[in-house]
Amino acid sequence: MAPPPLPLFSPSPKPPPPPPWLHGPSTQNHNPSPSPAAPPPPAEAAPPNKPRHHGPKPAPARNTGGKAAAKPLTAGVPGGRTRRAVLGIIRRVRSLELSDPPRPVPASNDAAAAVPFHLPIQPREQGREAVEKGKPRAVPWAAARDEGLKLALRREKKAREPTRAETELAAGELDRLRHVARGMGRWARAKKAGVTEEVVDDLRREWARGEELAAVRIVEPLCRNMDRAREILEIKTGGLVVWTKGDIHFVYRGSNYQQNTNHSHYFVSDAQNMKHNVPTTQLEYGNEGEMLTNANSKADDAFQEKYQSICGQNDEEPVKGTLYEREVNRLLDSLGPRFVDWWWNTPLPVDADLLPEFVPGFKTPFRQCPPGVRPTLADEELTYLRKLAQPLPTHFALGRNTRLQGLAAAILKLWEKSLIAKIAVKVGIQNTNNEQMAWNLKHLTGGTVILRNKDFIILYRGKDFLPGGVAQTVIQREAQVHDEQVKEEEARLKAVDSLQMVGGLSSEESSVGTFREYQNFQADHVHGNTENSNTIIELEAEKHRLEKELKDQEWKLSILNKKIERSNQALAKLHNSWSPLEESADKELLTEEEKAMFRMIGRKMDGLVLLGRRGIFDGVIEEIHQHWKHKEVVKVITKQNQARQIMYTANLLEVETGGILIAVEKLPTSHSIILYRGKNYHRPEKSSSSNLLTKREALRRSIEVQRRGSMKYFARERQKSILELKRRLRYVARQIKYRTPRS
């Protein structure tokens, strides 16, 4: 609700001019009569010394000229004095400025009408400069105005690079081909493996039928990058992609189709020859450093030549890309042939399947961790390495699980320049197992797997990694130290012999603290371990592990037995407070016809008594008597499964209630117990039985019984595992005794 208008009377002799927005556009008639909101003449104003009138306020004078009285600034504005209302006022005032042209002010108007109308609203840039200079904002709602009046600047789009078809074909010819492509309804399908040889053959068959265009539907994951799919199609087919509709590319065979066909056929056959010549390619990883040599260099040169000729990249053109991209391409070119069917952006990774399966003389490189450095990775280091590997380009694309010596040699060469090797698992190849790939690469290179999933395998070279030259230097230095120690030992022995000859000392020699003692220790415990001694060491370790596990299992079993004992004590305490009644000797007898009749009545009854997890307590007996108050038969439903428990419950209900058990019926998910109250039935004096458990005690008993049953089950399982451990321990002890050499 808008606040009431403030009084416009002022005790000062010279009233202030009214705000200009109160006049509004309704003052265009230039009526010389005073405004209804204008103040009265000074003579009518009350003197300052006159006491203020405390009586009822006089009614405001009504305008006889038909004009509305003055309203507050926020009157009629939704939201009152909120920010939204202030912004609405600003928009309306600006619209008044634009709609009302400047007009001359008549002489009869008050001096207040000549006051120029202006709001100190400045652009966003000026307000920001004023704040930076330390000047206060001109209006109190400047912050809200900046939020409401700021302009939304659109981000400029990058200029799209023209395709090969747009640059090589005329505009009219391109429009004609696209018009033809719109009417095509048949296409080939590139599966997950990408643009394979089968897809290229399908396109050629379409062109061989006389069609100018052939369509290909691209699926995951290549459809994520349709530009890359277009490049692959143009490379492998030699044609031009003239139009793309969704995930379908339309490939034009070209005006000189016969020449392009031969060219593309030679390209594909060259690539296939390279793939078949993989065993002839050899990667050598020698002692002086990692060196990758390609025995089929002519095929590689032909492959690169065809690739560059199709892509239109000549040596005379300027090199494109940043320095980082050029360095990455140069590094990947030194590792092996590229994977042309890569479904992401450049740089293209190395095709690991084209690397040799076996490398003569390959072995896991020598590793040595610097002193004082922990070889394992902490959690923070692992997180840092994973974040570091995320923006890196993919180095290799792998599609086989075994025979990865060539890839391992390439990874070792890559680790000389990079901490991380990023390997992508090829999509669409059957029987690929990333777990087996990671295990083989880890054992071939000695690195650390920091990430493995269905898409990527990331290997860290490790803190103990040594480049080829450094590793060779360390090995040579250790050999030199060993030679020096051997020479020192020989010199010591000569000196000892000379002293014995001169002084006549004892000929017994002691090896304590000498190099000979170190050699003997290495021969006995390090280098002299035979297969039998290694087996004995493994058996001893297994025996120690089994003994420790057996001790843990026995300790856990003892704790379970203590808990079972405490549970038995709690149940005994609850059972002591429960004294069931004895069965009466004077039981009422019923004929078979009466039992059949009561059984049929009990089956058709809708009312029942449901036994829950608490079992039988005083509330159940009271509810049965409430049923017998109106009916002769009661039906009790129990969820128990075992026949022994069901019959025990039925007999207990018969004894506690004093009724007659008619039958126990099997239901689909439960059992029903039908009880007859008897011909001489009379209600008990007390509503509840004092000899049974209460509802709370029955719940405690049910929980304790369930808990004890669970603990007994786990105790039996623990006992079985203990017996199995003892059996395995006896077997290991016999093996150790059998393999230990007798002195």
C-alpha positions in Angstrom: 0.0 0.0 0.0 1.4 3.4 -1.0 2.0 5.9 1.9 -0.3 8.9 2.3 0.7 12.1 0.6 2.9 14.4 2.7 1.5 17.9 3.6 2.9 20.5 1.2 2.5 23.5 3.6 5.7 25.0 4.8 6.1 27.4 7.7 8.9 29.2 5.9 8.0 32.5 4.1 9.5 31.3 0.8 8.3 27.8 -0.1 10.7 25.5 -2.1 9.8 24.8 -5.7 7.8 21.6 -6.3 9.5 18.7 -8.1 9.0 19.0 -11.8 7.6 15.4 -12.3 4.5 16.4 -10.4 3.3 18.5 -13.3 3.5 15.7 -15.8 2.2 16.0 -19.3 -1.2 17.2 -18.1 0.1 20.8 -17.9 0.3 21.3 -21.6 -2.8 23.5 -21.6 -0.8 26.2 -19.8 -3.6 27.0 -17.5 -2.5 30.2 -15.6 -4.6 29.1 -12.6 -2.5 27.9 -9.7 -1.8 24.2 -9.5 -3.8 22.3 -6.9 -0.6 21.1 -5.4 0.9 24.6 -5.3 1.4 26.1 -1.8 -1.0 28.9 -0.6 0.2 32.5 -0.6 2.5 33.5 2.3 -0.2 35.6 3.8 -2.3 32.5 4.5 0.5 30.6 6.1 0.3 30.3 9.9 2.8 32.5 11.8 5.7 30.6 13.2 4.8 31.6 16.8 1.3 30.3 16.6 0.8 27.0 18.4 0.0 24.0 16.2 -3.6 23.0 16.0 -4.1 19.6 17.8 -7.7 19.1 16.7 -8.9 17.0 13.9 -7.0 17.6 10.7 -9.0 19.6 8.1 -10.0 17.9 5.0 -7.8 18.7 2.0 -9.2 21.2 -0.4 -10.7 19.7 -3.5 -9.8 20.8 -6.9 -12.7 22.5 -8.6 -11.0 22.5 -12.0 -11.3 18.7 -12.3 -7.5 17.9 -11.9 -6.3 15.1 -9.6 -4.6 15.9 -6.4 -0.8 15.5 -6.1 0.3 11.9 -5.4 3.6 10.6 -4.0 6.3 9.5 -6.4 5.7 5.7 -5.9 1.9 5.9 -6.0 0.5 3.4 -8.5 3.9 1.7 -9.0 4.0 -2.1 -8.4 6.4 -2.8 -5.6 6.3 0.5 -3.7 9.8 1.8 -2.9 11.7 -1.3 -3.9 14.5 -1.4 -6.5 12.1 -2.6 -9.2 9.8 0.4 -8.5 12.7 2.9 -8.7 13.8 1.5 -12.0 10.3 1.8 -13.3 10.2 5.5 -12.2 13.4 6.1 -14.1 12.1 4.6 -17.3 8.9 6.6 -17.1 10.7 9.9 -16.5 13.0 9.2 -19.4 10.0 8.5 -21.6 8.5 11.9 -20.5 11.8 13.6 -21.5 11.6 12.0 -24.9 7.9 12.6 -25.5 7.6 16.2 -24.3 9.3 18.8 -26.6 10.7 21.9 -24.9 8.1 24.7 -24.7 8.3 28.3 -23.5 7.3 29.0 -19.9 4.6 31.7 -19.6 5.3 34.7 -17.5 2.3 34.0 -15.3 3.6 30.7 -14.2 5.3 30.4 -10.9 9.1 30.6 -10.7 9.2 27.0 -9.8 7.9 26.0 -13.3 11.1 27.5 -14.8 13.3 25.1 -12.9 15.1 22.9 -15.5 14.3 19.2 -15.3 17.3 16.9 -15.1 18.2 13.7 -13.3 21.9 13.1 -12.5 22.0 9.7 -14.3 25.2 9.1 -16.0 26.4 6.2 -18.2 28.0 3.1 -16.7 31.5 4.1 -17.6 31.2 7.5 -16.0 29.9 6.1 -12.8 32.7 3.6 -12.6 35.3 6.4 -13.2 33.7 8.5 -10.4 33.9 5.6 -8.0 37.6 5.1 -8.9 38.3 8.8 -8.2 36.7 8.6 -4.8 33.6 10.6 -5.7 30.2 9.4 -4.3 27.5 8.2 -6.6 25.0 10.8 -7.8 21.9 8.9 -6.8 21.3 6.3 -4.1 20.0 3.7 -6.5 23.0 3.9 -8.8 24.0 0.3 -8.0 20.6 -1.0 -8.8 20.5 1.2 -11.9 23.8 -0.2 -13.1 22.5 -3.8 -12.7 19.2 -3.0 -14.5 20.6 -0.8 -17.3 23.8 -2.7 -18.2 24.1 -3.9 -21.8 24.5 -7.6 -22.7 27.4 -7.8 -25.1 27.5 -10.8 -27.3 30.6 -12.7 -27.8 32.0 -12.5 -31.3 32.0 -15.7 -33.2 35.1 -17.0 -34.8 35.1 -16.8 -38.6 34.5 -20.2 -40.0 37.3 -21.6 -42.1 36.1 -22.6 -45.6 36.2 -26.3 -46.5 38.1 -27.8 -49.3 34.9 -28.1 -51.3 34.2 -24.4 -50.9 37.6 -23.4 -52.0 38.1 -25.8 -54.9 34.6 -25.9 -56.4 32.7 -23.1 -58.1 29.7 -21.6 -56.2 27.2 -22.8 -58.8 28.6 -26.3 -59.0 28.6 -26.5 -55.2 24.9 -25.4 -55.0 24.0 -28.0 -57.6 25.7 -30.8 -55.7 24.0 -29.8 -52.4 20.7 -29.7 -54.1 21.3 -33.3 -55.4 22.4 -34.3 -51.9 19.1 -33.2 -50.4 17.2 -35.9 -52.4 19.5 -38.8 -51.4 18.0 -41.4 -49.1 20.7 -44.1 -49.0 24.0 -43.9 -47.2 26.8 -46.1 -45.8 27.3 -46.5 -42.1 30.7 -45.9 -40.4 30.7 -47.9 -37.2 32.6 -47.3 -33.9 35.9 -48.2 -35.6 35.5 -45.1 -37.8 36.0 -44.8 -41.6 37.4 -48.3 -42.2 38.3 -50.0 -45.5 34.7 -51.4 -45.8 33.2 -47.9 -45.6 35.6 -46.7 -48.3 34.7 -49.7 -50.5 31.0 -48.9 -50.1 31.6 -45.3 -51.3 33.6 -46.5 -54.3 30.8 -48.9 -55.2 28.4 -46.0 -55.2 30.7 -43.9 -57.4 31.2 -46.9 -59.7 27.4 -47.1 -60.3 27.6 -43.6 -61.9 26.6 -41.6 -58.8 28.4 -38.3 -58.2 27.7 -38.3 -54.5 28.0 -40.9 -51.8 26.7 -40.4 -48.2 28.2 -41.7 -45.0 26.5 -41.7 -41.6 29.0 -41.1 -38.7 28.3 -42.7 -35.3 29.9 -42.4 -31.9 32.7 -41.4 -31.1 33.6 -39.8 -34.4 30.3 -37.9 -34.7 31.4 -35.7 -31.8 33.9 -34.0 -34.2 32.3 -33.8 -37.6 35.1 -31.6 -38.9 37.6 -34.3 -38.1 35.3 -36.9 -39.8 35.3 -34.8 -42.9 39.1 -34.6 -43.0 39.4 -38.4 -42.6 36.9 -39.0 -45.4 38.7 -36.6 -47.8 42.0 -38.3 -46.9 40.9 -41.9 -47.4 38.6 -41.5 -50.4 40.3 -38.6 -52.2 36.9 -36.9 -52.7 35.3 -33.7 -51.3 32.7 -33.4 -48.7 30.2 -30.9 -50.2 27.5 -30.9 -47.6 26.9 -32.1 -44.0 23.4 -32.8 -42.7 23.4 -33.7 -39.0 25.7 -36.8 -38.7 25.7 -37.5 -42.5 28.5 -36.4 -44.8 27.9 -36.2 -48.6 31.2 -37.0 -50.5 31.7 -35.8 -54.1 33.9 -38.0 -56.3 35.4 -35.2 -58.3 35.4 -34.3 -61.9 38.5 -36.4 -62.6 37.1 -39.4 -60.8 39.4 -42.0 -62.4 42.6 -40.2 -61.3 41.3 -39.7 -57.8 40.2 -43.4 -57.6 43.7 -44.6 -58.5 45.3 -42.1 -56.1 43.1 -43.1 -53.1 43.5 -46.8 -53.9 47.3 -46.4 -53.8 47.0 -44.5 -50.5 45.0 -47.2 -48.8 47.1 -50.0 -50.2 50.2 -48.2 -49.0 48.7 -47.9 -45.5 47.8 -51.6 -45.6 51.4 -52.5 -46.7 52.7 -50.6 -43.7 50.3 -52.5 -41.4 51.4 -55.9 -42.9 55.1 -54.9 -42.7 54.9 -54.3 -38.9 57.2 -57.2 -37.9 60.0 -55.9 -40.1 60.0 -52.6 -38.3 62.4 -52.7 -35.4 62.7 -50.5 -32.4 66.0 -50.7 -30.5 66.4 -49.7 -26.9 70.1 -50.0 -26.2 72.4 -49.4 -23.3 73.5 -46.0 -24.5 70.0 -44.6 -24.6 66.7 -45.3 -26.3 66.8 -45.2 -30.1 63.8 -45.8 -32.3 64.7 -46.8 -35.8 62.3 -47.7 -38.6 63.5 -50.3 -41.0 60.6 -49.6 -43.4 61.5 -45.9 -43.9 60.6 -46.0 -47.5 57.0 -47.0 -46.7 56.9 -44.2 -44.0 58.1 -41.7 -46.5 55.5 -42.8 -49.1 52.8 -42.6 -46.4 53.7 -39.1 -45.4 54.0 -38.0 -49.0 50.5 -39.3 -49.8 49.1 -37.8 -46.6 50.5 -34.4 -47.3 49.4 -34.4 -51.0 45.8 -35.3 -50.1 45.6 -32.7 -47.3 47.2 -30.1 -49.5 50.1 -29.3 -47.2 53.2 -28.5 -49.1 56.6 -27.7 -47.7 56.5 -24.3 -49.3 53.5 -23.3 -47.2 54.2 -21.5 -43.9 54.1 -23.7 -40.8 50.8 -23.3 -39.0 50.1 -23.6 -35.2 51.7 -22.4 -32.1 55.2 -23.3 -30.9 53.7 -25.8 -28.5 51.7 -27.6 -31.2 54.7 -27.7 -33.4 56.9 -29.2 -30.7 54.2 -31.8 -29.9 54.0 -32.8 -33.5 57.7 -33.0 -33.8 57.9 -35.2 -30.7 55.1 -37.5 -31.9 56.6 -37.8 -35.4 59.8 -39.2 -33.8 57.8 -42.0 -32.0 56.0 -43.6 -34.9 53.3 -43.4 -37.5 50.2 -41.4 -36.7 46.7 -42.8 -36.1 44.7 -41.2 -39.0 41.3 -42.3 -37.7 41.6 -40.2 -34.5 38.2 -38.9 -33.5 39.4 -35.9 -31.6 41.2 -32.7 -32.6 44.8 -32.6 -33.6 47.6 -33.5 -32.8 47.0 -37.0 -34.0 48.4 -39.7 -31.6 50.8 -42.4 -32.6 49.2 -45.6 -33.8 50.5 -48.1 -31.3 49.2 -51.1 -33.3 51.7 -50.2 -36.1 54.7 -50.3 -33.7 56.6 -53.6 -33.6 55.3 -56.4 -31.4 58.8 -57.5 -30.3 62.0 -55.5 -30.0 65.3 -57.5 -30.0 67.2 -57.0 -26.7 64.5 -55.1 -25.0 64.5 -55.2 -21.2 62.9 -53.2 -18.4 65.1 -50.1 -17.8 67.4 -49.6 -14.8 65.8 -47.5 -12.1 67.3 -45.9 -9.0 65.5 -43.5 -6.7 67.4 -40.5 -5.4 68.5 -40.7 -1.7 65.9 -39.5 0.8 63.0 -39.6 -1.7 60.1 -41.9 -1.2 59.4 -43.9 -4.4 55.6 -44.2 -3.8 53.1 -41.4 -4.6 51.2 -39.6 -1.9 47.5 -38.7 -2.4 48.3 -35.1 -3.1 50.9 -36.0 -5.7 48.5 -38.4 -7.4 45.8 -35.8 -7.6 48.3 -33.2 -9.0 49.5 -35.7 -11.7 45.9 -36.5 -12.8 45.1 -32.8 -13.1 48.4 -32.3 -15.0 47.5 -35.1 -17.5 44.0 -33.8 -18.2 44.9 -31.0 -20.7 47.8 -32.9 -22.3 47.3 -34.3 -25.8 46.9 -38.0 -26.3 50.3 -39.6 -27.2 49.3 -43.1 -28.3 46.2 -45.0 -29.5 46.2 -48.7 -28.6 44.0 -51.5 -29.8 45.7 -54.7 -28.7 46.3 -56.3 -25.3 49.7 -58.1 -25.6 52.9 -57.8 -27.5 53.6 -54.2 -26.6 57.4 -54.1 -26.5 57.5 -51.5 -29.4 55.0 -49.3 -27.5 57.0 -49.7 -24.3 60.2 -48.6 -26.1 58.3 -45.5 -27.5 57.0 -44.7 -24.0 60.5 -44.8 -22.6 61.6 -42.4 -25.2 58.6 -40.1 -24.5 59.4 -40.1 -20.8 62.7 -38.4 -21.5 60.6 -35.3 -22.5 57.4 -35.7 -20.5 56.5 -37.0 -17.1 53.3 -38.6 -18.3 52.4 -40.9 -21.2 48.7 -40.7 -22.2 47.3 -43.7 -24.1 43.8 -43.9 -25.6 42.0 -47.2 -26.0 40.7 -47.6 -29.5 36.9 -47.8 -29.9 35.2 -50.5 -31.9 37.9 -53.2 -31.7 36.8 -56.5 -30.2 38.3 -58.1 -27.1 40.1 -55.0 -25.9 40.9 -55.2 -22.2 42.3 -52.0 -20.6 43.2 -53.8 -17.4 45.5 -56.3 -19.3 47.0 -53.4 -21.3 47.8 -51.4 -18.2 49.4 -54.5 -16.5 51.6 -55.3 -19.5 52.8 -51.8 -19.9 53.5 -51.4 -16.2 55.7 -54.5 -16.2 57.4 -53.6 -19.4 58.2 -50.0 -18.5 58.3 -50.1 -14.7 56.1 -47.0 -14.5 53.1 -46.2 -12.3 49.5 -46.4 -13.5 47.8 -43.2 -12.2 44.5 -43.6 -14.2 42.8 -46.4 -16.0 39.3 -46.6 -17.5 37.6 -47.8 -20.7 38.9 -44.7 -22.6 42.4 -43.9 -21.3 45.5 -45.4 -19.6 47.8 -42.8 -18.1 51.3 -43.9 -17.0 53.7 -41.9 -14.8 57.4 -42.5 -15.3 58.1 -42.6 -11.5 60.5 -40.8 -9.2 63.1 -43.5 -9.8 63.1 -43.1 -13.6 66.5 -42.5 -15.2 66.9 -41.5 -18.9 68.9 -43.7 -21.1 72.2 -41.7 -20.9 71.9 -41.2 -17.1 71.1 -44.8 -16.5 74.1 -45.9 -18.5 76.3 -43.5 -16.6 75.1 -44.9 -13.3 75.7 -48.4 -14.4 79.2 -47.6 -15.6 80.0 -45.8 -12.3 78.9 -48.7 -10.2 81.1 -51.0 -12.3 84.1 -48.7 -11.8 83.4 -48.7 -8.0 83.3 -52.5 -8.0 86.6 -52.6 -9.9 88.3 -50.3 -7.4 87.0 -52.4 -4.5 88.5 -55.5 -6.1 91.9 -53.8 -6.5 91.9 -52.5 -2.9 91.1 -56.1 -1.7 94.0 -57.5 -3.8 96.4 -54.9 -2.4 95.3 -55.6 1.1 95.9 -59.3 0.7 99.4 -58.7 -0.7 100.2 -56.5 2.3 99.0 -59.1 4.7 101.1 -61.8 3.0 104.2 -59.6 3.2 103.7 -59.0 6.9 103.3 -62.7 7.6 106.6 -63.4 5.8 108.5 -60.7 7.8 107.0 -61.0 11.2 106.1 -64.7 11.3 102.5 -64.0 12.1 99.7 -66.7 12.0 98.6 -67.7 8.6 94.9 -67.6 9.6 93.1 -64.8 7.8 90.1 -63.0 9.1 87.5 -61.5 6.7 85.7 -59.3 9.2 85.1 -55.9 7.8 86.7 -56.7 4.4 85.4 -56.7 0.9 85.6 -60.5 0.9 83.0 -60.6 3.7 80.7 -58.4 1.6 81.1 -60.7 -1.5 80.5 -63.8 0.6 77.3 -62.3 1.9 76.1 -61.3 -1.6 76.9 -64.8 -2.8 75.1 -66.5 0.1 72.0 -64.4 0.4 71.6 -62.4 -2.8 73.1 -63.9 -5.9 73.4 -67.5 -4.6 69.7 -68.1 -4.0 68.6 -71.2 -5.8 65.1 -72.1 -6.9 64.7 -74.3 -3.8 65.8 -71.5 -1.4 63.4 -69.1 -3.1 60.6 -71.5 -2.6 61.5 -72.0 1.0 61.4 -68.2 1.5 58.0 -68.0 -0.1 56.7 -70.8 2.1 58.1 -69.2 5.2 56.3 -66.0 4.3 53.1 -67.9 3.7 53.4 -69.6 7.0 53.9 -66.3 8.8 50.9 -64.8 7.1 48.7 -67.9 7.9 49.8 -67.8 11.6 48.9 -64.1 11.9 45.5 -64.6 10.2 44.8 -67.6 12.4 45.5 -65.5 15.5 43.2 -62.8 14.3 40.4 -65.2 13.6 40.7 -66.8 17.0 40.6 -63.4 18.7 37.5 -62.4 16.8 35.8 -65.8 17.6 36.5 -65.2 21.3 34.8 -61.8 21.2 31.8 -63.4 19.4 31.5 -66.0 22.1 31.6 -63.4 24.8 28.8 -61.5 23.1 26.7 -64.7 22.8 27.2 -65.3 26.5 25.9 -61.8 27.4 23.0 -62.3 25.1 22.1 -65.6 26.8 22.2 -63.9 30.2 19.8 -61.1 29.0 17.4 -63.7 27.5 17.5 -65.7 30.8 16.6 -62.6 32.7 13.6 -61.9 30.5 12.4 -65.5 30.6 12.5 -65.5 34.4 9.7 -62.8 34.4 7.5 -65.0 32.2 5.6 -67.9 33.8 3.3 -69.7 31.3 0.1 -71.4 32.6 -0.1 -75.2 32.8 -2.4 -77.1 30.5 -5.8 -77.8 32.0 -6.7 -81.5 32.5 -10.5 -80.8 32.1 -10.7 -80.0 28.4 -13.9 -79.7 26.5 -14.4 -82.3 23.7 -15.8 -81.5 20.3 -17.1 -83.8 17.6 -15.6 -83.9 14.1 -18.7 -82.3 12.7 -18.3 -79.3 15.1 -14.6 -79.0 14.3 -15.3 -79.0 10.6 -18.0 -76.3 11.0 -15.8 -74.1 13.2 -12.9 -74.6 10.8 -15.1 -73.5 7.8 -16.3 -70.4 9.9 -12.7 -69.5 10.7 -11.6 -69.7 7.1 -14.3 -67.2 6.0 -13.7 -64.7 8.8 -12.5 -61.3 7.9 -11.4 -60.2 11.4 -8.1 -61.6 12.6 -5.4 -61.2 15.1 -1.9 -60.7 13.7 1.2 -61.9 15.5 4.2 -59.7 14.9 7.8 -60.0 15.8 7.0 -59.7 19.5 5.2 -63.1 19.6 2.8 -63.8 22.3 2.4 -61.2 25.1 -0.4 -59.9 27.3 -1.8 -57.6 24.6 -2.4 -60.5 22.2 -4.3 -62.5 24.8 -6.5 -59.4 25.6 -7.2 -58.9 21.9 -8.3 -62.5 21.5 -10.8 -62.1 24.4 -12.1 -59.0 22.7 -12.9 -61.1 19.6 -14.5 -63.8 21.7 -16.8 -61.1 23.2 -18.8 -61.0 20.0 -17.8 -64.2 18.1 -17.1 -67.8 19.1 -14.1 -68.4 16.7 -11.0 -66.3 16.3 -8.4 -66.5 13.5 -4.7 -65.7 14.4 -2.2 -65.1 11.6 1.5 -65.9 12.2 4.5 -65.3 9.9 6.6 -68.1 11.2 7.9 -70.6 8.7 9.1 -73.7 10.7 6.4 -76.2 11.7 7.8 -76.7 15.1 7.6 -73.0 15.9 4.0 -72.8 14.5 2.7 -75.7 16.6 4.4 -74.3 19.7 2.7 -71.0 19.2 -0.7 -72.7 18.6 -0.4 -74.8 21.8 0.7 -71.8 23.8 -2.3 -69.7 22.6 -4.6 -72.6 23.6 -3.2 -72.8 27.1 -3.1 -69.0 27.8 -6.5 -68.2 26.5 -8.3 -71.4 27.7 -9.9 -72.0 24.3 -9.8 -75.0 22.0 -7.4 -75.4 19.0 -9.5 -76.2 15.9 -6.9 -76.2 13.1 -3.7 -74.7 11.7 -4.2 -73.7 8.1 -1.5 -73.0 5.4 -1.9 -69.6 3.6 0.1 -68.4 0.6 2.5 -66.3 2.7 1.7 -67.3 6.3 -0.2 -69.7 8.6 -3.6 -69.2 10.4 -4.4 -70.6 13.8 -8.2 -71.1 14.4 -9.3 -71.1 18.1 -12.8 -71.8 19.5 -13.7 -70.2 22.9 -15.7 -73.1 24.2 -19.3 -73.7 25.3 -18.6 -72.7 28.9 -16.6 -69.6 28.1 -16.6 -66.7 30.5 -14.5 -63.5 30.3 -11.5 -63.2 32.6 -11.7 -60.8 35.5 -8.5 -59.1 34.6 -8.1 -57.6 31.1 -4.4 -58.5 30.9 -2.4 -61.5 32.0 0.2 -60.8 34.6 2.2 -64.0 33.9 3.2 -62.9 30.4 5.6 -60.4 29.1 4.6 -56.8 28.4 4.7 -55.3 24.9 8.1 -53.6 25.6 9.6 -56.7 27.2 8.4 -58.8 24.2 10.2 -56.5 21.8 13.4 -56.7 23.8 13.2 -60.4 23.7 12.6 -60.5 20.0 15.6 -58.2 19.2 17.8 -60.2 21.6 16.9 -63.6 20.0 17.5 -62.2 16.5 20.9 -60.8 17.6 21.9 -64.0 19.2 21.0 -66.0 16.1 23.1 -63.7 13.9 26.1 -64.0 16.2 25.8 -67.8 16.3 25.8 -67.9 12.5 29.0 -65.7 12.3 30.6 -67.8 15.0 30.1 -71.0 13.0 31.5 -69.3 9.9 34.5 -68.1 11.9 35.0 -71.6 13.2 35.1 -73.0 9.7 37.7 -70.5 8.5 39.8 -71.3 11.6 39.7 -75.0 10.7 40.7 -74.2 7.1 43.6 -72.0 8.2 44.9 -74.8 10.5 44.7 -77.3 7.6 46.6 -74.9 5.3 49.2 -74.2 8.0 49.9 -77.9 8.5 50.3 -78.3 4.7 52.8 -75.4 4.5 54.8 -76.8 7.5 55.1 -80.2 5.8 56.3 -78.5 2.6 58.9 -76.5 4.5 60.1 -79.6 6.3 60.3 -81.5 3.0 62.3 -78.9 1.1 64.7 -77.9 3.9 68.1 -79.6 3.2 69.3 -81.9 5.9 72.6 -81.2 7.5 
